Amino acid sequence: MDLKGKTLFITGASRGIGLAIAKRAAADGANIVVAAKSAEPNPKLPGTIYSAAEEIRAAGGQALPVQVDIRDEDAVLAAVQQAVLTFGGIDILVNNASAISLTDTEHTPMKRYDLMNGINARGTYLCTQACLPELKKSAAAGRNAHVLTMSPPLSMKTHWFAPHTAYTMAKYGMSMCTLGHAGELRKYGIAVNSLWPRTAIATAALQMIPGVDLKACRKPEILADAAYLILTSDARDERNSGNFHIDDTLLAAHGQVDLDRYAVTPGNRKLIPDFFVD
């Protein structure tokens, strides 16, 4: 099974992990809806929906760049409509867009709290809801419909909350969507899963966090390859839904145990662990 001719609606696909997943799918000849906010170049965060679309086409796929803030219901619905008009439907939704602020309660303004929860939890729920009619059609047509959310396993331990309660709530909100929607959508044959990295991933957004050594990170391609395994699995097999996958564990289960090529610094074994992985 591959992704040739499938249409993926990927939020936050203008750069980083979302773009890596898009390009991996494009290598099969997939259609990618680049649903992201960045339409103008930003020197701090390189990449726009248009530059991403060029990279996707160069990788072998088709691309539809759509500027959309996933907190805006009308904008999301319009983006879905554009996707359907352009590609005829949606087979896969990748909830990748996310906001982060690693701040404690005293130093998290409510504006930042609202941003994280609006994009992460609410945005994931909204995009799933908006894409659902097309995903149901895809599943009914035997096109292997999937929802994949880039969010962590749910671990209700104090140490994952205490340093940044608002951020943890927002990310776990995404994971709660996976938990609920996997059960809710199983009857339609739509698989719903989460994927999370064991280590920090070298992205432009990560560079914005002080003190992070990108040389001790892995590349976004590890998540792209792991996502590909999920999105090409049989969505009607109940074992392939409701999972909280960790990238390297999933790859190892498929025989990929040498992960050195994903390291920013090949040979480096002292990688920065990501949050939420016990």
N, C-alpha and C positions, 0 to 999 in steps of 0.2 A: 504494500500500500504506500502511495506517495501523495503529494499535494498538488500534482499537476491539474490545472484548471480550477482548483478550489479558490474560494474568495475568503481572505482573512481580513477582519476588521481589527486593527491593532491600535490601541490608544498609546500615546506617548512614543510613537514610532519614528520621530524625527531624528533620534540619536540613541546612543547607548544600547541597552539591552533590547528595547523594542525594535530598533533598526536591525540589530544582529539577528533577531528572530525572523524579521521580515525578509532579510537577504537569504537566510537559510531556506525559507519557503520558496523564495523567488528562484532559487537554483533548480527547483522542480518544475518551474513554470506556473507558479501560483499568481493570483491577483491579490494585490495588497492595497487596502484602504489605509492611508497614512493619516490617522486622526490625531492631530496634535495642535498645540497653540502657536508654535513658533513658525511664523511666516516671514519674519525679517531676521537677518543675521544678527547674532549677539556675540560680541568678542569673548564674553565669559563662558558662554554655552554654545559652541559651534554646532551647526546643523539646523536646517529648516525642513518643513514638509516638502519643499521643492527639491532641495539637495538630496533628501532621503529618497524621493521618488526617482531621481536620476540614478542613484546607487542601486535601487531595486531593479530598475530596467536593465542596467548594466549586468546585474547578476542573473538575468534571464526571466524576470517576471514582468507583470503589468502593474502599474501603480496609479492610484487616484489620491492626490494630496488634498486633504480637506482640513481647513483651519477650524478647530472646534475646542471650546472649553467644556470639558465633560461635566462641569457643574451646572451647565445651562441646558435644561431639558429640551428646549426648542432647537438648539444647535445640534444636539445629539440626534434627535429625530430627523432633522434635515440631513445630517451626515449619513444616516442609515438609508434615507431615501435616495441620496446621490449614489450610494454604493449599489443599491438595487437597480437604479436606472442605468448605471454604467456596466455592471457585471452580471446583473440578472438575479442576484441574491447574496446571501451571506452564509457561509458554511462553518466558519470558525470565528470566535471572538477571543481576543487576547487582551485581558485587562492588565495593562502594564503601567499606565500613567500613575504617578504617585508623587506626593510631597513629603518632605522630611524636615524636622526640626528637633535636634537632639537636646532639648532644653527641659529643665524641671518646671514644676508648676509655677513657681515664683517668676520665672523668666520666659513664660510662654504667654504672650498676649492672646486675647480671645480671637483676634483677627487671624493669627497663625493657627490656633486651634481649629477655627472654622475652615481655613484653607485646607488643612490636612484631612479633616473629616469629610469636607465637601468633595475633594478629589478622590481620596482613597476609598472610604467606605461608601459614601453616597454615589460617587462617580461609577464605581464598580457595579453597584446595584442598578443604577440608571442605565448604563450601557447594556447590561445583561437583559434588563426589561425591554429596552428599545430594540435589541437584536433578536429577541425571543421569537417573534412571529416568523422571521426568516430562518432561524435555526430549526424551528419545528418543521418548516417546509423542507429544509435540507435533510433532516433526519428521515422524514417520511419518504423522501426520494432515494434514500440509501446512500447519501453522500458523506456519511460519517461525521456528524456535527459534534463540535467540541466547544467548550468554554475553558480557557486556561487563565488563571489569575496569578500574578506574580506576588505571592504573599506567603507568610511563614506558617509552619505548623502551630497550632494553638497550644501554648504551654502556660498555664495559669500559675506562674511562679513570680514571686515578688521581685526578684532581681531583673526580670524582663520589663517590669513596669516602673519601678522606683526612679530610675535616672531620667525617664522621658515618658511619663504617663500618657500624655496626649498623643504622641507619635505611636506608641504601642497600641492604644485604643484604635487609632485610625487604621493601622496595618491589620490588626486582628479583626477589625470590621470587614476587611476584604476577605479574610479567611473564613469568617462566619458566613459570608455569602456563598463561598465554596461548599461549606458544610450543608447549608440549607438547600441551595440550588441543586446539589448533586442528588439529594433525595427527592426534591420536587420535580426535577426534569428527567429523572430516570425512566419514567413511563413513556416518554417521547423518544427514547433512544439517544438522548443528548448527554454526553459525558462532561462532567465538570470536575476540574482538578486545580490544585495549586502547585506552584513550583518556587523553590527558594534556594539560594546559593549557600553552600557551607562556608565559603570564604567571601571576603569583600571583593567586589567586582570593580575593575578599573573603568570608570566612566567619567565624563566631564562633570556630572553632578557631584560625584564623590570628591573631585578636586576642590569643590567649594567648602568641604568640611576641613577645618584646620587640623593639622597634625597627621593626616592620613598619608602613608607612604605607598604610592601606587606600585612601586616595585615589589611590594609584598602582597599583591592582589592577583587574581585571575582575570582573564579577558572575558568580555561578554559572550564570546563564542561558545563557552561551556554551557551557558544557559540556552543558547540557540539550539545546540545539538540535543540537549536534554528535552527541550520543548518539542523538537521535531519527533522524538520518540513517543512522546505523549500524544501529539496531534495526529500521528499515523497509526495509533493503536485503535482497536475495534471499539467504537463508542458504545456498542450494544452489549458488550461484555461487562457485566456489573463490576468485575474486578478492576476495570479501567476507569472507574469513576469514584469520586469522593476521596481521592488520595491527596496527601500533602507530601509531595516529592522533594527530596534534596538532590541537587544536581549530580554530585559525584556518586552518590549511592545508586541513583537510577542508571547512570552510565555504566557503573560496575556490574549491575544486574544484567546489562546487555553486553557484557564482555569487554567493556572499555575501561581498563584498569590503569593504563599509563596515561596520566592526565598532564604530563609535563608540558605538552604543547599549548596548554591553556594558560600557563603561568606567564605573567608579564616578564618575569626574570626566570628563564628556564633553569632548572636545577635547584631553585629556591624551595626549601621545604618549610620555611618559617612564614607561613601565610597568615594574614590577618583573618581571624574567624568573624563571620557575620553574626548579627544579633539573632536571637530566638532559636538557635539550634542547641539543644541540650546535649 
